[in-house]
Amino acid sequence: MSYNEIFLIILIVFSWIIIIISLAPEINKSKHFSTMGPALMIKSTSNKGVLDAVAKHLPAKGMSRFSTILVVLGGLLAFAMLLYEAVLLTIIHEPPSAAPPLNEYLALPLINPFIPLGYGTASLVFAVVIHEMFHGIVARKHGIKVTSVGALFFIIPVGAFVEPDEKEIMAADPVVRRRIIAAGPGINLIIAIICIVLLIFVMMPASAPIHSGIYVEDSTSIYSGHSIPKGMEITSYGNLSGKQLNSLETTSMITPGMANVTLFNGKTSTVESVPTGVAIVDLLSGFPAAEDKVPTDSIIYNISDNGNSHIIYNIDTLGNVLDKIPPGTTINMTVITFGSTEHFTTYTMKTVSTYSYYAKDDPAANSAAYKDESFIGVQISYSGIGYASIDSMHSLVFGAQIAGPEFYETLGLPILGLSPIPGSLAHLFSTPFNSYIFFGIVNSLYWIFWIDFLLGIMNALPLSILDGGQFFKDTLNIASRRERFKFLRDEKNVTKIYYALGLFVFFLLLYIVIAPRIL
């Protein structure tokens, strides 16, 4: 997205906000229009029979009871995620320039660049509509009157709303009121669970990788005429193929230089000759390789010390060789650069200890054992590529790693550029019917899951502006019926706990936004 487009979007958003807020007093006098912050509500006091009809045929009370459990679990998960993020920001110090732009904190299409306009808007509208409808359905199931229903606009339609009668709902038993409140985020979490289950157990088994190779996630051009393009699948590399490629960077015994690779783009396979070996992609200032002006985008051929020459076949080989050389040793390192021909150049340098690097860059990770290991100050990758096995990519984009340590990767697929699934990756899998329709369904299920999951857990947080605020307050009131929690029968104690936790969550959110810009 260009800067002009970003500026236009920001201008439209701020203009909308200013107009709505300035006209709010007049808008709120109308019977059919009102405002909710910067959002415009278009109301209707008729056509509520739909809620009654659905409430009559749906086990809404049972679902609302289950929703209370989901909201508790969702609120705990959201709180744990926020706490984890805050701790990471405290431990890992990034420069303020690396802080995410503020628009990335808002899960709104057009504003957040990672949310696609089509899938994102449709999923958001669906999530908000179903969320509000279930507030109304459960309210009607418990005999609470619904005064109005309508559509919610923030420049574009972003959902719907249902307004139960405020006097009736506040007069209701806290158990009933909590069920009505839980119904909204609860149905979002139920839908999220259904979508991820369909992705993992229906859509993923229906698709399979065409080859057992590795997917090129990132590529540094060592030599522009012979580089490995990002988004391709490597099905063979030298004498290696299939699952042997999964550990290419650590087990390859291909001699550094040029080697043949077979690349698959989803339709055809081609054989290319590419620079192969441990590639130097960057140099660390103040360390031997930088002081000796070793060229980046070169391949390490060998390292010699005291007459012993070691060919550097892979990253593990490089680590093992340097670990056995005492710091302060003078070594010769031969690298290959590429042009019309391969060019070998030898650089002489004196190693330093790995300990000295960590002492400067990451003291918390330092170890006394590093004092005996040599360090030359190069950032490396194998052949200038970052890759993952096609099998792991298959499970990742279908959400199968949601329950494992890759939980954040599954939620972060949009940031990784993997949802909607790029065509270059989608074409590497076989599908039971038309690929575009199949992956359209996959992308739709993922975005419904993503929006509903985040809407569900964030709404479960105990903040007064969210469903979780009243839910938490009602939970305290219900708990006060037990003798052990009789101190909660004093409304002052409930209010203190309610606001204390709400303020803590609020400042936690504020810290996550502000900390990257000041630490």
DORO-675501 format. One record per residue (C-alpha): residue number from 1; residue in three letters; x, y, z. Coordinates in steps of 0.25 Angstrom, whole numbers. Example, Ala and Ser with C-alpha at 12.3 -4.5 7.8 and 13.67 -1.06 7.14 Angstrom:
BEGIN
NODE loke sevo    xx    yy    zz
NODE    1  ALA    49   -18    31
NODE    2  SER    55    -4    29
This chain:
BEGIN
NODE loke sevo    xx    yy    zz
NODE    1  MET     0     0     0
NODE    2  SER     6    14    -4
NODE    3  TYR     7    25     6
NODE    4  ASN    -3    33    -2
NODE    5  GLU   -13    22     0
NODE    6  ILE   -10    21    15
NODE    7  PHE   -11    36    16
NODE    8  LEU   -25    35     9
NODE    9  ILE   -30    24    18
NODE   10  ILE   -25    32    31
NODE   11  LEU   -32    44    26
NODE   12  ILE   -45    37    23
NODE   13  VAL   -45    31    37
NODE   14  PHE   -42    43    44
NODE   15  SER   -52    51    36
NODE   16  TRP   -63    41    40
NODE   17  ILE   -59    41    54
NODE   18  ILE   -60    56    55
NODE   19  ILE   -73    57    47
NODE   20  ILE   -80    46    56
NODE   21  ILE   -75    52    69
NODE   22  SER   -79    66    65
NODE   23  LEU   -93    62    60
NODE   24  ALA   -95    52    72
NODE   25  PRO  -105    61    80
NODE   26  GLU  -114    63    68
NODE   27  ILE  -113    48    63
NODE   28  ASN  -117    43    77
NODE   29  LYS  -130    51    77
NODE   30  SER  -134    42    65
NODE   31  LYS  -143    30    67
NODE   32  HIS  -136    22    57
NODE   33  PHE  -121    27    58
NODE   34  SER  -111    28    70
NODE   35  THR   -97    27    72
NODE   36  MET   -87    17    79
NODE   37  GLY   -74    25    80
NODE   38  PRO   -70    28    66
NODE   39  ALA   -80    17    60
NODE   40  LEU   -93    20    55
NODE   41  MET  -105    11    59
NODE   42  ILE  -117    10    50
NODE   43  LYS  -128     5    59
NODE   44  SER  -141    -3    56
NODE   45  THR  -152    -6    67
NODE   46  SER  -159   -16    58
NODE   47  ASN  -155   -29    52
NODE   48  LYS  -151   -35    65
NODE   49  GLY  -159   -47    63
NODE   50  VAL  -147   -54    57
NODE   51  LEU  -140   -54    70
NODE   52  ASP  -152   -60    77
NODE   53  ALA  -153   -71    66
NODE   54  VAL  -139   -75    67
NODE   55  ALA  -139   -75    82
NODE   56  LYS  -151   -84    81
NODE   57  HIS  -144   -95    73
NODE   58  LEU  -130   -93    78
NODE   59  PRO  -125   -99    92
NODE   60  ALA  -120   -85    95
NODE   61  LYS  -120   -87   110
NODE   62  GLY  -111   -99   109
NODE   63  MET  -102   -91   100
NODE   64  SER  -102   -79   109
NODE   65  ARG   -97   -88   121
NODE   66  PHE   -86   -94   112
NODE   67  SER   -83   -80   108
NODE   68  THR   -80   -76   122
NODE   69  ILE   -69   -86   123
NODE   70  LEU   -63   -82   110
NODE   71  VAL   -63   -67   114
NODE   72  VAL   -56   -71   127
NODE   73  LEU   -45   -79   119
NODE   74  GLY   -45   -68   108
NODE   75  GLY   -43   -57   118
NODE   76  LEU   -31   -65   125
NODE   77  LEU   -25   -68   111
NODE   78  ALA   -26   -53   107
NODE   79  PHE   -20   -49   120
NODE   80  ALA    -9   -59   119
NODE   81  MET    -5   -54   105
NODE   82  LEU    -5   -40   109
NODE   83  LEU     4   -43   121
NODE   84  TYR    13   -51   113
NODE   85  GLU    14   -40   102
NODE   86  ALA    17   -30   113
NODE   87  VAL    28   -39   119
NODE   88  LEU    35   -41   106
NODE   89  LEU    35   -26   103
NODE   90  THR    42   -24   117
NODE   91  ILE    52   -35   114
NODE   92  ILE    55   -33    99
NODE   93  HIS    59   -18    96
NODE   94  GLU    56   -14    81
NODE   95  PRO    59     0    76
NODE   96  PRO    47     9    76
NODE   97  SER    48     9    61
NODE   98  ALA    44    -6    61
NODE   99  ALA    31    -3    68
NODE  100  PRO    19    -8    60
NODE  101  PRO    11     4    54
NODE  102  LEU    -2     8    63
NODE  103  ASN   -11     3    52
NODE  104  GLU    -6   -11    53
NODE  105  TYR   -13   -12    67
NODE  106  LEU   -27   -10    61
NODE  107  ALA   -33   -22    55
NODE  108  LEU   -40   -14    45
NODE  109  PRO   -40   -16    29
NODE  110  LEU   -34    -4    22
NODE  111  ILE   -27     1    35
NODE  112  ASN   -19   -12    38
NODE  113  PRO   -10   -15    26
NODE  114  PHE   -10   -30    30
NODE  115  ILE   -25   -32    29
NODE  116  PRO   -30   -34    15
NODE  117  LEU   -42   -25    11
NODE  118  GLY   -51   -36     5
NODE  119  TYR   -48   -48    15
NODE  120  GLY   -46   -38    27
NODE  121  THR   -59   -30    25
NODE  122  ALA   -68   -42    22
NODE  123  SER   -63   -49    35
NODE  124  LEU   -63   -37    44
NODE  125  VAL   -78   -34    39
NODE  126  PHE   -82   -48    42
NODE  127  ALA   -75   -49    55
NODE  128  VAL   -81   -36    60
NODE  129  VAL   -95   -39    55
NODE  130  ILE   -95   -53    61
NODE  131  HIS   -89   -48    74
NODE  132  GLU  -100   -38    76
NODE  133  MET  -111   -47    71
NODE  134  PHE  -108   -57    82
NODE  135  HIS  -109   -46    93
NODE  136  GLY  -123   -44    88
NODE  137  ILE  -127   -59    86
NODE  138  VAL  -122   -63   100
NODE  139  ALA  -129   -50   105
NODE  140  ARG  -142   -54    99
NODE  141  LYS  -140   -68   104
NODE  142  HIS  -140   -63   118
NODE  143  GLY  -152   -54   115
NODE  144  ILE  -144   -41   114
NODE  145  LYS  -150   -31   105
NODE  146  VAL  -141   -26    93
NODE  147  THR  -144   -11    90
NODE  148  SER  -137   -10    77
NODE  149  VAL  -128   -17    67
NODE  150  GLY  -120   -11    55
NODE  151  ALA  -107    -9    47
NODE  152  LEU   -94    -3    52
NODE  153  PHE   -86     6    42
NODE  154  PHE   -72    11    44
NODE  155  ILE   -70    16    29
NODE  156  ILE   -74     2    24
NODE  157  PRO   -84    -7    31
NODE  158  VAL   -76   -14    42
NODE  159  GLY   -88   -22    48
NODE  160  ALA  -100   -21    56
NODE  161  PHE  -106   -19    70
NODE  162  VAL  -117   -23    79
NODE  163  GLU  -122   -15    91
NODE  164  PRO  -129   -23   102
NODE  165  ASP  -137   -14   111
NODE  166  GLU  -127    -8   121
NODE  167  LYS  -137    -8   133
NODE  168  GLU  -141   -22   131
NODE  169  ILE  -127   -27   129
NODE  170  MET  -121   -20   141
NODE  171  ALA  -133   -25   149
NODE  172  ALA  -130   -39   145
NODE  173  ASP  -123   -50   154
NODE  174  PRO  -108   -48   152
NODE  175  VAL  -108   -63   147
NODE  176  VAL  -117   -60   136
NODE  177  ARG  -110   -47   133
NODE  178  ARG   -97   -53   132
NODE  179  ARG  -102   -64   122
NODE  180  ILE  -108   -53   113
NODE  181  ILE   -94   -45   114
NODE  182  ALA   -86   -58   111
NODE  183  ALA   -95   -62    99
NODE  184  GLY   -88   -52    90
NODE  185  PRO   -73   -55    92
NODE  186  GLY   -77   -70    95
NODE  187  ILE   -83   -72    81
NODE  188  ASN   -71   -65    75
NODE  189  LEU   -62   -76    82
NODE  190  ILE   -71   -87    78
NODE  191  ILE   -71   -83    63
NODE  192  ALA   -56   -81    64
NODE  193  ILE   -54   -95    70
NODE  194  ILE   -63  -101    59
NODE  195  CYS   -55   -94    48
NODE  196  ILE   -42   -99    53
NODE  197  VAL   -47  -113    54
NODE  198  LEU   -52  -112    40
NODE  199  LEU   -39  -107    35
NODE  200  ILE   -31  -118    42
NODE  201  PHE   -39  -130    41
NODE  202  VAL   -47  -128    28
NODE  203  MET   -39  -118    19
NODE  204  MET   -25  -122    22
NODE  205  PRO   -27  -137    20
NODE  206  ALA   -34  -134     6
NODE  207  SER   -21  -127     2
NODE  208  ALA    -7  -132     1
NODE  209  PRO     7  -127    -3
NODE  210  ILE    10  -131   -18
NODE  211  HIS    25  -134   -14
NODE  212  SER    32  -136    -1
NODE  213  GLY    42  -124    -2
NODE  214  ILE    45  -111     5
NODE  215  TYR    38   -98     3
NODE  216  VAL    46   -85     1
NODE  217  GLU    41   -75    11
NODE  218  ASP    52   -65     9
NODE  219  SER    64   -63    -1
NODE  220  THR    76   -54    -1
NODE  221  SER    82   -53   -15
NODE  222  ILE    96   -57   -15
NODE  223  TYR    97   -56   -30
NODE  224  SER    86   -50   -37
NODE  225  GLY    87   -59   -49
NODE  226  HIS    86   -72   -41
NODE  227  SER    78   -69   -28
NODE  228  ILE    67   -78   -22
NODE  229  PRO    53   -70   -23
NODE  230  LYS    45   -68   -11
NODE  231  GLY    31   -76   -12
NODE  232  MET    37   -88   -19
NODE  233  GLU    39  -103   -15
NODE  234  ILE    52  -109   -15
NODE  235  THR    50  -124   -19
NODE  236  SER    64  -128   -20
NODE  237  TYR    78  -121   -16
NODE  238  GLY    90  -128   -22
NODE  239  ASN    89  -143   -18
NODE  240  LEU    78  -140    -7
NODE  241  SER    63  -141    -9
NODE  242  GLY    50  -143    -2
NODE  243  LYS    51  -142    13
NODE  244  GLN    66  -142    13
NODE  245  LEU    65  -127    10
NODE  246  ASN    58  -124    23
NODE  247  SER    72  -123    30
NODE  248  LEU    79  -118    18
NODE  249  GLU    86  -107    25
NODE  250  THR    92  -116    36
NODE  251  THR    94  -129    29
NODE  252  SER    98  -126    14
NODE  253  MET   111  -131    10
NODE  254  ILE   110  -124    -4
NODE  255  THR   124  -117    -7
NODE  256  PRO   123  -102    -6
NODE  257  GLY   121   -96   -20
NODE  258  MET   111   -97   -31
NODE  259  ALA   101  -109   -30
NODE  260  ASN    88  -113   -37
NODE  261  VAL    75  -111   -31
NODE  262  THR    61  -115   -36
NODE  263  LEU    50  -105   -34
NODE  264  PHE    35  -107   -34
NODE  265  ASN    26   -95   -36
NODE  266  GLY    13  -103   -35
NODE  267  LYS    12  -106   -50
NODE  268  THR    26  -110   -55
NODE  269  SER    39  -114   -50
NODE  270  THR    52  -107   -55
NODE  271  VAL    67  -110   -52
NODE  272  GLU    76   -98   -48
NODE  273  SER    90   -97   -44
NODE  274  VAL    92   -88   -31
NODE  275  PRO   102   -84   -21
NODE  276  THR   103   -95   -10
NODE  277  GLY   108   -95     4
NODE  278  VAL   109   -86    16
NODE  279  ALA   106   -72    11
NODE  280  ILE   111   -60    18
NODE  281  VAL    98   -50    18
NODE  282  ASP   104   -40    28
NODE  283  LEU   116   -36    36
NODE  284  LEU   116   -31    51
NODE  285  SER   123   -18    53
NODE  286  GLY   135   -19    61
NODE  287  PHE   138   -34    59
NODE  288  PRO   149   -41    51
NODE  289  ALA   141   -43    38
NODE  290  ALA   136   -28    37
NODE  291  GLU   150   -23    40
NODE  292  ASP   156   -32    29
NODE  293  LYS   145   -27    19
NODE  294  VAL   140   -41    16
NODE  295  PRO   130   -39     5
NODE  296  THR   115   -42     8
NODE  297  ASP   107   -51    -2
NODE  298  SER   119   -60    -2
NODE  299  ILE   120   -75     1
NODE  300  ILE   130   -80    12
NODE  301  TYR   139   -91     5
NODE  302  ASN   149   -95    16
NODE  303  ILE   155   -90    29
NODE  304  SER   170   -94    32
NODE  305  ASP   178   -93    45
NODE  306  ASN   192   -98    48
NODE  307  GLY   192  -105    35
NODE  308  ASN   179  -112    36
NODE  309  SER   169  -109    26
NODE  310  HIS   154  -112    28
NODE  311  ILE   144  -111    16
NODE  312  ILE   131  -104    22
NODE  313  TYR   120  -113    16
NODE  314  ASN   108  -108    25
NODE  315  ILE   105   -99    37
NODE  316  ASP   108  -110    47
NODE  317  THR   122  -112    41
NODE  318  LEU   125   -97    43
NODE  319  GLY   121   -97    57
NODE  320  ASN   129  -110    60
NODE  321  VAL   141  -105    54
NODE  322  LEU   141   -91    61
NODE  323  ASP   137   -98    74
NODE  324  LYS   150  -106    74
NODE  325  ILE   159   -94    70
NODE  326  PRO   164   -86    82
NODE  327  PRO   161   -71    82
NODE  328  GLY   172   -62    78
NODE  329  THR   176   -72    67
NODE  330  THR   180   -67    53
NODE  331  ILE   172   -74    43
NODE  332  ASN   171   -74    28
NODE  333  MET   157   -74    22
NODE  334  THR   154   -76     7
NODE  335  VAL   141   -71     2
NODE  336  ILE   135   -72   -12
NODE  337  THR   129   -60   -19
NODE  338  PHE   121   -62   -32
NODE  339  GLY   120   -55   -45
NODE  340  SER   123   -60   -59
NODE  341  THR   132   -70   -51
NODE  342  GLU   134   -75   -37
NODE  343  HIS   145   -66   -30
NODE  344  PHE   153   -72   -18
NODE  345  THR   159   -62    -8
NODE  346  THR   166   -64     5
NODE  347  TYR   165   -55    17
NODE  348  THR   174   -56    29
NODE  349  MET   168   -52    42
NODE  350  LYS   170   -54    57
NODE  351  THR   158   -60    64
NODE  352  VAL   152   -55    77
NODE  353  SER   144   -62    87
NODE  354  THR   129   -65    86
NODE  355  TYR   128   -60   100
NODE  356  SER   132   -46    96
NODE  357  TYR   121   -45    86
NODE  358  TYR   110   -49    96
NODE  359  ALA   116   -40   106
NODE  360  LYS   114   -28    96
NODE  361  ASP   101   -33    90
NODE  362  ASP    93   -42    99
NODE  363  PRO    99   -43   113
NODE  364  ALA    88   -50   119
NODE  365  ALA    90   -62   109
NODE  366  ASN   105   -62   112
NODE  367  SER   113   -74   117
NODE  368  ALA   127   -77   123
NODE  369  ALA   128   -89   113
NODE  370  TYR   128   -78   101
NODE  371  LYS   142   -73   106
NODE  372  ASP   148   -86    99
NODE  373  GLU   140   -84    86
NODE  374  SER   145   -76    74
NODE  375  PHE   136   -65    67
NODE  376  ILE   138   -58    54
NODE  377  GLY   125   -49    54
NODE  378  VAL   117   -54    42
NODE  379  GLN   102   -55    40
NODE  380  ILE   100   -68    32
NODE  381  SER    89   -76    25
NODE  382  TYR    90   -88    16
NODE  383  SER    91   -84     1
NODE  384  GLY    84   -71     5
NODE  385  ILE    71   -77     7
NODE  386  GLY    61   -79    19
NODE  387  TYR    52   -91    17
NODE  388  ALA    43  -100    24
NODE  389  SER    38  -114    20
NODE  390  ILE    26  -114    11
NODE  391  ASP    19  -124    21
NODE  392  SER    21  -114    32
NODE  393  MET    16  -103    23
NODE  394  HIS     4  -111    20
NODE  395  SER     0  -113    35
NODE  396  LEU     3   -99    38
NODE  397  VAL    -6   -92    28
NODE  398  PHE   -17  -102    31
NODE  399  GLY   -16   -98    46
NODE  400  ALA   -12  -112    51
NODE  401  GLN    -1  -106    60
NODE  402  ILE   -11   -97    68
NODE  403  ALA   -10  -106    80
NODE  404  GLY     5  -107    80
NODE  405  PRO    17   -98    82
NODE  406  GLU    14   -92    69
NODE  407  PHE     1   -86    74
NODE  408  TYR     5   -72    72
NODE  409  GLU    10   -75    58
NODE  410  THR    -4   -80    54
NODE  411  LEU   -10   -67    59
NODE  412  GLY     1   -59    52
NODE  413  LEU    -1   -65    38
NODE  414  PRO    -6   -52    33
NODE  415  ILE     7   -45    38
NODE  416  LEU    15   -56    32
NODE  417  GLY     8   -54    19
NODE  418  LEU     2   -68    19
NODE  419  SER   -13   -64    20
NODE  420  PRO   -19   -63    10
NODE  421  ILE   -10   -74     6
NODE  422  PRO    -1   -69    -6
NODE  423  GLY    -4   -75   -19
NODE  424  SER    10   -79   -21
NODE  425  LEU     9   -88    -8
NODE  426  ALA    -5   -93   -11
NODE  427  HIS    -1   -98   -24
NODE  428  LEU     9  -108   -17
NODE  429  PHE    -3  -116   -12
NODE  430  SER   -13  -125   -18
NODE  431  THR   -28  -122   -16
NODE  432  PRO   -40  -131   -18
NODE  433  PHE   -47  -120   -27
NODE  434  ASN   -44  -107   -33
NODE  435  SER   -32  -101   -26
NODE  436  TYR   -37   -87   -25
NODE  437  ILE   -50   -91   -19
NODE  438  PHE   -44  -100    -9
NODE  439  PHE   -34   -90    -4
NODE  440  GLY   -45   -79    -4
NODE  441  ILE   -52   -88     6
NODE  442  VAL   -39   -90    14
NODE  443  ASN   -37   -76    14
NODE  444  SER   -51   -73    18
NODE  445  LEU   -51   -83    30
NODE  446  TYR   -37   -77    35
NODE  447  TRP   -42   -63    35
NODE  448  ILE   -55   -66    41
NODE  449  PHE   -47   -74    52
NODE  450  TRP   -37   -63    53
NODE  451  ILE   -47   -51    55
NODE  452  ASP   -57   -59    64
NODE  453  PHE   -46   -64    73
NODE  454  LEU   -39   -51    75
NODE  455  LEU   -53   -44    77
NODE  456  GLY   -57   -55    87
NODE  457  ILE   -45   -55    96
NODE  458  MET   -43   -40    95
NODE  459  ASN   -58   -38    99
NODE  460  ALA   -56   -47   111
NODE  461  LEU   -46   -38   117
NODE  462  PRO   -51   -31   130
NODE  463  LEU   -52   -17   125
NODE  464  SER   -64    -8   127
NODE  465  ILE   -66    -5   112
NODE  466  LEU   -66   -20   108
NODE  467  ASP   -75   -31   111
NODE  468  GLY   -65   -37   121
NODE  469  GLY   -66   -25   130
NODE  470  GLN   -81   -28   134
NODE  471  PHE   -78   -43   133
NODE  472  PHE   -67   -42   144
NODE  473  LYS   -76   -33   152
NODE  474  ASP   -87   -43   152
NODE  475  THR   -78   -54   155
NODE  476  LEU   -73   -47   168
NODE  477  ASN   -88   -45   171
NODE  478  ILE   -91   -59   169
NODE  479  ALA   -79   -64   177
NODE  480  SER   -84   -55   189
NODE  481  ARG   -95   -65   191
NODE  482  ARG   -85   -75   196
NODE  483  GLU   -81   -73   211
NODE  484  ARG   -66   -73   208
NODE  485  PHE   -68   -61   199
NODE  486  LYS   -78   -54   208
NODE  487  PHE   -69   -41   208
NODE  488  LEU   -73   -39   193
NODE  489  ARG   -87   -36   199
NODE  490  ASP   -82   -22   202
NODE  491  GLU   -84   -15   188
NODE  492  LYS   -71    -6   192
NODE  493  ASN   -62   -19   192
NODE  494  VAL   -68   -23   178
NODE  495  THR   -66    -9   173
NODE  496  LYS   -51    -9   178
NODE  497  ILE   -48   -23   172
NODE  498  TYR   -55   -20   159
NODE  499  TYR   -48    -6   156
NODE  500  ALA   -35   -11   161
NODE  501  LEU   -34   -23   151
NODE  502  GLY   -40   -14   140
NODE  503  LEU   -29    -4   142
NODE  504  PHE   -18   -14   143
NODE  505  VAL   -23   -20   129
NODE  506  PHE   -24    -6   123
NODE  507  PHE   -10    -2   127
NODE  508  LEU    -5   -15   122
NODE  509  LEU   -11   -12   109
NODE  510  LEU    -6     2   109
NODE  511  TYR     8    -3   113
NODE  512  ILE     8   -13   101
NODE  513  VAL     5    -1    92
NODE  514  ILE    15     9    98
NODE  515  ALA    26     1   103
NODE  516  PRO    32    -2    89
NODE  517  ARG    33    13    86
NODE  518  ILE    40    17    99
NODE  519  LEU    49     5   104
